[in-house]
Amino acid sequence: LTIAFSMATVTRLMTAASTFEPEAQSPALRDRDLPTYTIVVALYREADVASALIGALEALDYPRAKLDIKLVIEAEDSETFAALAAALPGAEYEIIVAPPGAPRTKPRALNIALPFSRGELLCVYDAEDRPEPDQLRRAAARFGRADAKLGCLQARLAIDNAQENAIAGLFALDYAGLFEVVNPGVASLGLPMMLGGTSNHFRTQTLRDLGGWDAWNVTEDADLGIRLARCGLRVETLASRTYEEAPITLPALLAQRTRWMKGWMQTAFVHLRDPVALFMNLRPLRFVTTCAAFVSGVLSPLLWPLFAFVLARDLASGALFAPAGSFDLAVNTIALWLAVAGPAAMVWPIALGMKRQGLTRLWPLLFLLPLWHIMLSIAAWRAVFDLWRNPFGWAKTTHGLARKRIAPAPSASR
């Protein structure tokens, strides 16, 4: 386990160290050269944010005649249907009603919309998203000049209610480290990336060739990122931000993270059920780093409290610096390395992300990161139980509760 944790730590440090080069920019396309773009938004009980969603989509700087917007709702969700129907401003919008069926998940709704998508390119947004207005143009420009091996562009996600309370602030720091540092580093090294659940941009045909999303996985984005890599396609990041709303209560945060942990466990089980095939698809380096991602996302939250307890016990008893043999010497050396490098691998990307997203005023929250990781450990153990009890259940996050969402600032790249 110390070797596995060390592998995950080194991978995170290397990805952070790979993000200091400016991201490639593609010249903008003229309106007549822009492709038709499909936007898919899966909605369930989102009547309260329907008008805000339409406002965010209307703010996109893209020719309206080249937009194909699919809003997918469940058959019995009449409130959301009524709210959307009252707010739709143009013919580019279409409401798709998902027929009754199982599982009732976001990826199933996305799969239902996929056959009806008219666009050459396709993007997924969530109900509370507020993308920067030129995001579609920038993605279209990147795809227009990229080869066929570019499978997905992952835009950066940012939190716009970080000032709400400490929970939202810690969530914002976590997102800043992931989307401003870790994901760009993963992309720059050409490694497999477990996608974020929104602001993923694809060629529509790529999704059809892959068979869409796994409707039974509650983090379909993570699974799709690994499948793209197994098919020889790469994921790159897009220097454009989508602003989201963070949970503001501990129960909501814990429920969301439990679902994410459960989905990462599902993804690990699916892709490691035949490790030889995974190795042959990814080859050594990408196989090792993918395993490191599973260790970091699944094993570390489960077991780091035990590791910390044993390390503290051995330090207090003196056993840590008095190994009984060569095996103990090796284990204790790696444990000491992890005691230093592990926290550095957690804090360094967050500190870089804070600077890049203009969140340095939240620096006092860095002292609460141990509590954040305790919460992640609790969520991971809840996920184990939930995976056994209700493997395909979807713990929905309620949107529209934030009271201090601020207007998005222009991205630093512009």
C-alpha positions, -999 to 999 in steps of 0.1 A, spaced: 0 0 0 28 25 7 42 18 -28 7 24 -43 2 56 -23 37 67 -33 29 61 -70 -2 82 -67 17 110 -49 45 111 -76 19 112 -104 1 142 -88 34 160 -82 44 154 -118 11 166 -132 14 198 -112 49 204 -124 38 201 -160 14 230 -161 37 260 -163 37 262 -201 9 283 -217 -19 263 -232 -21 262 -270 -46 286 -286 -62 282 -320 -72 311 -342 -109 318 -341 -131 305 -370 -153 328 -390 -190 324 -384 -196 307 -417 -169 281 -409 -183 272 -375 -199 237 -372 -234 230 -358 -230 226 -321 -253 204 -300 -256 212 -263 -272 186 -240 -284 194 -205 -300 166 -184 -325 180 -159 -344 165 -131 -364 186 -107 -347 218 -118 -377 241 -122 -361 267 -98 -330 272 -120 -347 268 -155 -347 305 -162 -311 310 -150 -301 280 -173 -318 296 -203 -301 329 -195 -267 312 -194 -273 295 -227 -286 327 -243 -253 344 -233 -233 320 -254 -216 338 -283 -224 314 -311 -246 318 -342 -281 308 -331 -288 290 -364 -259 267 -356 -270 258 -321 -289 226 -314 -299 226 -277 -314 195 -261 -330 197 -227 -337 162 -214 -362 158 -186 -379 128 -170 -415 119 -180 -431 127 -146 -411 159 -140 -440 182 -151 -427 212 -130 -394 214 -149 -412 209 -182 -435 238 -175 -407 261 -163 -387 253 -194 -416 257 -218 -423 291 -204 -387 303 -208 -376 289 -242 -367 319 -264 -360 303 -298 -364 274 -322 -328 261 -314 -342 247 -281 -358 213 -279 -372 195 -249 -367 157 -250 -388 137 -225 -370 106 -214 -395 76 -212 -399 58 -180 -371 32 -174 -341 22 -154 -317 34 -143 -328 70 -137 -294 86 -142 -279 115 -160 -259 92 -185 -292 75 -195 -307 109 -202 -276 119 -223 -278 86 -242 -315 93 -250 -305 127 -265 -275 114 -285 -295 99 -315 -314 132 -319 -282 154 -319 -277 172 -352 -244 189 -344 -210 179 -356 -197 188 -321 -215 181 -288 -211 196 -253 -226 186 -220 -236 212 -194 -253 209 -160 -284 228 -149 -265 254 -128 -237 260 -153 -226 294 -165 -200 289 -192 -179 318 -205 -197 332 -236 -169 322 -261 -164 287 -249 -181 270 -279 -161 291 -304 -129 282 -287 -137 245 -286 -148 246 -323 -115 263 -332 -94 236 -314 -113 207 -330 -111 224 -364 -73 223 -363 -68 190 -344 -63 155 -357 -88 127 -354 -71 115 -322 -85 144 -301 -114 127 -284 -125 154 -259 -119 189 -247 -124 194 -210 -131 230 -200 -121 243 -166 -147 243 -139 -148 270 -112 -170 279 -83 -188 312 -82 -202 311 -47 -169 304 -29 -176 333 -5 -209 317 7 -193 297 36 -163 275 44 -179 245 27 -183 263 -6 -148 278 -2 -132 244 3 -151 231 -26 -138 260 -47 -102 252 -36 -106 215 -45 -119 225 -80 -91 250 -85 -65 224 -79 -81 198 -101 -92 219 -131 -65 245 -132 -35 222 -123 -40 185 -122 -61 180 -153 -40 204 -175 -9 185 -162 -25 151 -171 -33 164 -206 1 179 -212 17 145 -203 -8 126 -226 -22 105 -197 -57 92 -193 -80 117 -177 -112 110 -157 -134 137 -170 -155 162 -150 -192 158 -154 -198 189 -173 -183 212 -200 -170 182 -219 -168 189 -257 -167 160 -282 -171 152 -318 -206 137 -319 -194 108 -341 -168 99 -315 -195 95 -288 -215 73 -312 -185 52 -320 -179 47 -283 -216 37 -276 -223 69 -256 -222 69 -219 -225 40 -194 -260 45 -181 -253 24 -150 -222 43 -138 -230 72 -114 -198 89 -126 -202 83 -163 -176 110 -170 -148 92 -152 -156 60 -171 -158 78 -205 -124 94 -199 -108 59 -194 -127 45 -224 -114 73 -246 -78 65 -236 -84 28 -242 -95 35 -277 -64 56 -284 -80 90 -281 -66 118 -261 -83 144 -238 -70 179 -238 -81 209 -216 -96 241 -228 -86 274 -212 -122 285 -208 -142 284 -175 -176 272 -166 -189 285 -133 -208 262 -110 -226 264 -77 -210 245 -48 -230 228 -21 -234 250 10 -244 224 36 -224 194 49 -252 168 42 -254 180 5 -216 179 2 -213 145 18 -241 130 -4 -225 144 -36 -190 131 -27 -204 97 -17 -219 94 -52 -186 105 -68 -166 80 -47 -191 52 -56 -188 60 -93 -150 59 -91 -152 25 -75 -175 13 -102 -151 27 -128 -121 9 -112 -140 -24 -110 -151 -22 -146 -117 -14 -161 -96 -36 -138 -118 -67 -142 -94 -76 -170 -61 -59 -161 -42 -75 -189 -66 -60 -215 -63 -26 -198 -25 -29 -199 -25 -38 -236 -49 -9 -244 -29 17 -224 7 4 -224 30 7 -193 31 44 -184 -5 52 -189 -15 19 -173 5 28 -142 -8 63 -139 -44 51 -144 -39 27 -115 -24 56 -96 -56 76 -103 -77 48 -89 -55 46 -58 -57 83 -53 -95 84 -58 -106 52 -41 -80 37 -18 -64 68 -4 -97 82 11 -105 49 25 -72 41 41 -52 73 49 -67 76 84 -53 41 92 -19 50 76 -18 82 97 -27 63 129 0 37 124 26 63 114 18 83 146 19 52 167 53 41 154 66 76 157 55 78 194 69 43 202 102 49 184 97 20 161 96 43 130 133 50 134 144 16 147 134 -9 120 138 -45 128 151 -55 94 155 -46 58 118 -49 51 108 -26 79 135 -2 68 120 -1 33 84 4 46 94 30 71 114 49 45 85 50 21 61 60 50 83 89 60 85 100 23 47 99 21 43 118 54 62 147 37 53 143 0 17 134 5 6 167 20 28 185 -5 10 167 -34 -23 178 -19 -15 214 -11 8 224 -40 -18 220 -68 -45 237 -47 -21 267 -40 -13 270 -77 -50 267 -86 -59 294 -61 -35 318 -77 -47 310 -112 -84 314 -103 -79 345 -82 -88 328 -49 -58 337 -28 -80 356 -4 -93 322 7 -59 312 20 -71 307 56 -92 278 44 -59 259 37 -58 252 74 -91 233 71 -79 209 45 -74 181 71 -111 184 79 -119 183 41 -100 150 38 -117 136 68 -150 144 51 -137 126 19 -128 95 40 -163 94 55 -178 98 20 -156 69 8 -167 45 35 -203 55 29 -197 48 -8 -186 13 0 -219 7 18 -239 24 -9 -222 4 -36 -233 -28 -19 -268 -16 -10 -278 6 -39 -251 4 -66 -270 24 -93 -288 49 -71 -282 85 -80 -279 110 -51 -290 142 -68 -275 175 -59 -301 203 -54 -292 235 -73 -304 270 -68 -296 273 -31 -266 295 -33 -272 331 -22 -239 347 -32 -231 336 -68 -209 363 -83 -207 373 -120 -180 353 -138 -147 372 -145 -131 369 -179 -106 341 -181 -69 350 -176 -60 337 -210 -78 367 -226 
